[in-house]
Amino acid sequence: MLKTILYIAFGGAIGSVLRFLTSLFVAKFWQNNFPLATFLTNIVGCFLIGIFIGYLEKNNLTDSNLKWFLITGFCGGFTTFSAFGLENINLFQSNNSFLAFAYIASSIIAGLFAVWLGLFLSK
């Protein structure tokens, strides 16, 4: 268990630092109200989690420490949006389209409401 936690922590640290560096890099070249750094991070994270899961499944490594490092650690530290994307793809692939759309809509609506509520309560 401790070994797994260390794999997740190390991957998460790398992902978090890369997210920060991405924000710095984008800010250097993009001066606009659109949150391009977060958008790019989320899309790249979704792409990477797809690549990683595909590789792990292809090589029968879905129960390996590499999964904890890459998926939960790195992608989780880089962006949790990637996990959201993967979970929805899994729902669609298992013929749970209604549940996927409900999850998407409720996550967006509840997420926006939670941010608003947190801001409201903190004032």
N, C-alpha and C positions, 0 to 999 in steps of 0.2 A: 504494500500500500504506500509506504513512504517513497519507494522508488518511482511509482506512478505519479505521485504528487510532485516529485522533483522534475520529472519529464514535463509535466504540465506547466510548472512554474518557470522552467528554463525556456520553453517554447513561448509562453505568455510574455516573458520579459523581452524576448526578441521581437515578437509581434507588436508589443506596445511601443518599443523604441522605434521600430520601423514606421508605425503610424505617426509618431511625433515627427520623425524626419520627413515623411511625406508631406505633412502639414507645413513644415518649414520650407520645403522645396517648392510646393505649389504657391505659397504666399509670396515667394520671391518673384514669381512670374505672372501671378493672377491677382489682380486687384479688383474685386467685384463682390456684390452682395451674395451671389450664388455660392453656396458652400462646396466648392469644387473639390477641396481636399477630402472631405468626408465622403462625398459622392464617389470619387475615384477609389478611395480606400474600400468602401463597401462593395463596389463592382469588382475590383481586383481581388478582394477577399472571397467573393462568391466564385470567381473564376478559379482561384487557388484551391478552395475547398472541393470544387468539382474535380480538378486535376488530382488532388491528393486522395480523395475517396476512390476515384477510378483506378488509380495506381494501386492502392491498398487492396481493393477488391480483386483486381486482376492478378495480384501476386499473393492472394490469401493471407493478407497481413492485417485484417480488420480487428483482430484481437491482440495486436502487438503494441509495444511501447511507442513505436513510430506513430501510431494513430493518436495516442495521447499527446505526444509532442507536437505533431503537425495540426491536428484538428482542434482538440480542446485547448491546447496551449497556444501555438502560433496563431491560428486563425481566430481563436477566442480573444487573444490579446490584440490582434490587429483589428478585428471587427466582429462583433456578435451578429451582424447582419448576414454574414456568411452562413452561420448555423441556421438562421431563420430561412435563408434560401434553400439550404439542403433539406431541412425538415419539410418544407412545402413541396419540394420535388419528390421526396419520399411519399408524402400523402397523395400526390397526383399519380405516382407510379403504382400505388397500391389501390387505385380506383376510389380514392376518398376525395374527389374534387370538391364536393360541397364543404367538407371539413377544412380543406386547404384554403378555399376562398373565405370561409368564416374566420379561420386563423389569421389570414392576411388582413382582412378588414378590421377584425377586433384588435389585432396588434397595433395597427396604425392609429385607430381611433383611441384605444386605451392608452397607447404610448403618448400621443399628443395631449390627451387629457391629464395624464400623470405628470407630464412636464409642466403644464399649466397649473395644476394643483400644487406641485412642489414650489413653483415660483410664487403662487398666491400665498401659501402658508409661510413661506420664508420671509415675506414682507411684513 
